[in-house]
Amino acid sequence: MSDISEIPQVILLTKVDKLDEKIAQDASSIFSSWKAERMVQKLSKTFGLPENHVLPVKNYNKEIMLDVGVDILALMALRQMLYFSEDHLENIQMMKARSSSRTKCGKSVQGKRAADQESA
């Protein structure tokens, strides 16, 4: 199976609206907020993960109506997590395929050597 250190990890940076008033007004402004950028860098450094593994999301807590900006952040985070998961599963499949091909190659080489020794 897979080593736990190989499982992709992400950080969901929640309550980003508390970082900056602009973000509280418009969730899409997260991408131009230096406060959000600093928080992403801080979390990345603290947890030892790449910055693109820190995914900002804004919680619905006081909103009565749905907000497209908030939804987009959540969907982008979900999509990124799915990409990481898909990549991880593909890596596992490749490792299994390599492992089985090495085993087959090893058996055929050993079998050929035994047959060569018997004929000699």
C-alpha positions as CSV (number, residue, x, y, z in Angstrom):
1,M,0.0,0.0,0.0
2,S,0.9,3.6,0.2
3,D,3.0,5.4,2.8
4,I,1.0,8.0,4.7
5,S,3.6,10.6,3.8
6,E,2.7,10.2,0.2
7,I,-1.0,11.0,0.7
8,P,-1.6,14.5,-0.5
9,Q,-2.4,17.0,2.2
10,V,-4.2,20.3,2.0
11,I,-5.0,23.1,4.4
12,L,-8.5,24.7,4.2
13,L,-8.0,28.3,5.2
14,T,-11.5,29.1,6.5
15,K,-13.0,32.4,7.7
16,V,-10.9,34.4,5.2
17,D,-13.4,37.2,5.5
18,K,-12.0,37.9,9.0
19,L,-8.5,38.6,7.4
20,D,-9.6,41.7,5.4
21,E,-12.7,43.8,5.1
22,K,-12.4,43.7,1.3
23,I,-12.7,39.9,1.4
24,A,-15.7,40.2,3.7
25,Q,-17.4,42.4,1.1
26,D,-16.3,40.4,-2.0
27,A,-14.9,36.9,-1.6
28,S,-13.2,37.1,-5.0
29,S,-10.9,39.8,-3.7
30,I,-9.0,37.1,-1.8
31,F,-6.7,36.7,-4.8
32,S,-5.5,40.3,-4.5
33,S,-5.3,40.6,-0.7
34,W,-1.8,40.8,0.7
35,K,-3.2,39.8,4.1
36,A,-4.5,36.6,2.7
37,E,-1.2,36.0,0.8
38,R,0.7,36.4,4.1
39,M,-1.6,34.0,5.9
40,V,-1.1,31.4,3.1
41,Q,2.7,31.8,3.3
42,K,2.6,31.5,7.1
43,L,0.5,28.3,7.0
44,S,2.6,26.9,4.3
45,K,5.8,27.4,6.3
46,T,4.2,26.2,9.5
47,F,2.9,22.9,8.1
48,G,5.7,22.4,5.5
49,L,3.3,22.2,2.6
50,P,3.5,24.1,-0.7
51,E,1.5,27.3,-0.9
52,N,-0.8,25.8,-3.6
53,H,-1.9,23.3,-0.9
54,V,-3.4,26.1,1.2
55,L,-6.9,26.6,-0.1
56,P,-8.9,29.6,1.0
57,V,-12.6,29.3,1.6
58,K,-15.2,31.6,3.1
59,N,-17.8,30.2,5.5
60,Y,-21.5,31.0,5.1
61,N,-22.4,32.2,8.6
62,K,-24.5,35.3,8.4
63,E,-25.5,35.4,4.8
64,I,-29.2,34.8,3.9
65,M,-28.6,34.6,0.2
66,L,-26.1,32.5,-1.7
67,D,-23.0,34.4,-2.9
68,V,-21.3,33.3,-6.1
69,G,-17.9,34.4,-4.8
70,V,-18.2,32.2,-1.8
71,D,-19.4,29.3,-3.9
72,I,-16.5,29.7,-6.3
73,L,-13.9,29.6,-3.5
74,A,-15.5,26.4,-2.1
75,L,-15.7,24.8,-5.6
76,M,-12.1,25.7,-6.5
77,A,-10.9,24.2,-3.2
78,L,-13.0,21.0,-3.9
79,R,-11.6,20.8,-7.5
80,Q,-8.0,21.1,-6.3
81,M,-8.6,18.4,-3.7
82,L,-10.0,16.1,-6.4
83,Y,-7.0,16.8,-8.6
84,F,-4.6,15.9,-5.8
85,S,-6.6,12.7,-5.1
86,E,-6.6,11.8,-8.8
87,D,-2.9,12.3,-9.1
88,H,-2.3,10.2,-6.0
89,L,-4.4,7.3,-7.3
90,E,-2.6,7.4,-10.6
91,N,0.7,7.3,-8.8
92,I,-0.4,4.3,-6.9
93,Q,-1.5,2.5,-10.1
94,M,1.8,3.3,-11.8
95,M,3.8,2.0,-8.8
96,K,1.7,-1.2,-8.7
97,A,2.2,-1.7,-12.5
98,R,6.0,-1.2,-12.1
99,S,6.1,-3.6,-9.2
100,S,4.2,-6.3,-11.1
101,S,6.4,-5.9,-14.2
102,R,9.6,-6.1,-12.1
103,T,8.3,-9.3,-10.5
104,K,7.4,-10.8,-13.9
105,C,10.8,-9.8,-15.3
106,G,12.6,-11.2,-12.2
107,K,10.8,-14.5,-12.5
108,S,11.5,-14.9,-16.2
109,V,15.2,-14.1,-15.8
110,Q,15.5,-16.5,-12.9
111,G,13.6,-19.2,-14.8
112,K,15.9,-18.7,-17.8
113,R,19.0,-19.0,-15.7
114,A,17.8,-22.2,-14.1
115,A,17.0,-23.6,-17.5
116,D,20.4,-22.6,-18.8
117,Q,22.1,-24.3,-15.9
118,E,20.1,-27.5,-16.3
119,S,21.0,-27.7,-20.0
120,A,24.7,-27.2,-19.3
